[in-house]
Amino acid sequence: MTKTYTWPFLIAVLLASCTNQPETASTSPEQTESAGTWWKEGVLYQIYPQSFKDTDGDGFGDFQGVIEKLDYLQSLGITMVWMNPFFESPLVDNGYDVSDYRAILPRYGTMEDFDEMLAGLHERGIKFVLDVVVNHSSNEHEWFKQSRSSRDNPYRDYYHWWPAEKGDPPFRRSLFDPEGAWEYDSLTNAYYLHYFADAQPDLNWENPKVRQEVYDIMKFWAEKGVDGFRMDAFQFASKDTTFPKWPEGHEKDFIKWYGMRPQLHDYLKEMYEEVISKYDIFAVAEGAGSTFQDAHDLVDADRKELQMAYHFETVDMARTTDGYTLAEFREVFSRWDSAFVDQGWIAVFLSNHDNARLVDRFGNPDPAFRAVSTQMLNTFLLSMRGTPYTYYGDELGMTNVDMPNIEDYVDVAAIGDYKAAVAQGRDLEEFMQQLNYYSRENGRTPMQWDDTEYAGFTTGTPWKRVNENYREINVAAQDKNPNSVLNHFRKMTKLRTSNPVLVYGKYDLLDDEHPDIYAFTRTLDDEKILVLLNFSQDTSSIQLPGMVAAEEEPLINNYPSLEVAGNTYHLAAYQAVIIKIK
Ligand code: NOJ
């Protein structure tokens, strides 16, 4: 079967070659750099604002919608919210094309609404993480309008330009545009660079004025009270601006050639100095380089750069309908964990707005297994070391939608992939089958609040089709059921946030060859917790000599009971248990 590779997948190929595994050591907050850091101890919930809750009937989520759901957010037991971009934008890439970094897109509300939302979160003990999209801006940003207006405009060097009289610019791949990353602009007879869509010109980070503009924007939001920054596509910010010709096939090593230039670290140190160090704030990078060394160089505390990163190797495991194996899953998570035992910190996630739904990719969306397999995955995410990130709707087990026709897609990435498939003469039926499975549109459908029309998301016409299964999968129904996916999620956040062993405890993998069960312990000082997760739809058993439960009842169990005989644990389909060990 032909595989469809999107850009995060290419990144993952690189990361898969990281094999350095430092020795594990017993960790406790006192012994490591981890001590007392709120963003390590928290649970992050990601809101895609466009799809969360609409209150004015325009079919588009808004800040007042989030305000209406503040108590729901608090009831989840989460401690941080990361919200995708809500700034002024022509929405070519749903807000990842910002035309004014200090203005709110009116569809979301006003700055007063933002302040009210932020205050409401803070009152409930929830921190706010802002999406900072500064590898590129929108082509409708004033900087770009000025920049393209003439070759001697003071903003010319805010972007990367290649004068046409020098001939064709050296090839650069674009992640969204099959025609490449240089776009010709006749106004000044020059090409500009865009690693993403042509409406997203890359900012020139080598220009100190650009960097200062970015720090000023970050300070503006920090002064408003945001608690964290998520740095979009940040590993690509710094480039070799001599634009040499690169060897054939270079685009397969995307990070090495396109990003992570050494000077990126100087800029991050500068950003730390100018912004991060001045507030009780953290910054998380989208992307962690292509080696563990790269990742450590970004996030280790003594570097004074960023505080956390997330890598793509795990989410990219299940990017095609071929799926993934438990062996791969366990190996990837264990390898990344072992690389961050003593230094640095990473996020743990399996889904976000750039991916299809958690249960479709890593669990089992069959109605017989959807709930238990989502509970199992949420148990995993919330018991692993690293800050857990949950994407809205995954606390309910929301699923993919069926979109077999390209005409139904609006996402710039999906359309770019389709154009590339056409240009390459691929089998389009097979391509559409894959797109329907992996497309990020699957993860952007309206939140399913109840079983009324449009799932209670809007009184108007939703910008995106609501998943037909909203009558069964919705907050109102799950709220009432103590065994629902939602209530399991709440139990897990409570366990996580009240047990430092789940945050800082040493991770040890058990029985790394088991075909179905992922078993590991977390240990902190004299506390030990056993996590058992059956990744299969069949019952499965695991022998664990020496693992004696300290209490009769497991701390977490997504089934009414657990069968144990001697040192053998029998797990039902997708059963997930957490047991305190003597
Ligand atoms: C990464 C974001 O997560 C994605 O949604 C966006 O399309 C690209 N960066 C470009 O900003």
Residues whose N, C-alpha, C, O or C-beta is under 5 A from the ligand:
A	BS01	NOJ	D93 Y96 F196 D232 A233 D354
